[in-house]
Amino acid sequence: MKKKKKGKIEYREGSNNVYQDLGFKNPDEWAAKARIATEIFVLIKKRKLTQKQAGEIFGITQGRVSDLKRGQFDKFSVEKLMSFLNALDYDVEIRIHPKVAEAARVYVSHSLV
């Protein structure tokens, strides 16, 4: 993060990845998991499912659904999160292409219809 100053206020400009800014190992993976988890919970809310019902669909306990909702992403692999989307009847597509920014990155987008 770059150190900047505006008037008397000194601040650091973020990198657009909070996990990187906080010093997490594998920040792109954490950011991807956060985006996927967000999509999962959008679908859960849209379907008006309880955490228990979502857990039954995913084959996990309500407590594990709660872990995911609280951002405990270290307990889930990206593959496992993608399987939850599949269980909610959504396809997951992985696209690989040349980088468009200075550094290559992992990006999660959605088209929830």
Secondary structure, 3 states (H helix, E strand, C coil): CEEEEECCEEEEECCCCHHHHCCCCCHHHHHHHHHHHHHHHHHHHHCCCCHHHHHHHHCCCHHHHHHHHCCCHHHCCHHHHHHHHHHCCCCCCCCCCCCCCCCCCCCCCCCCC
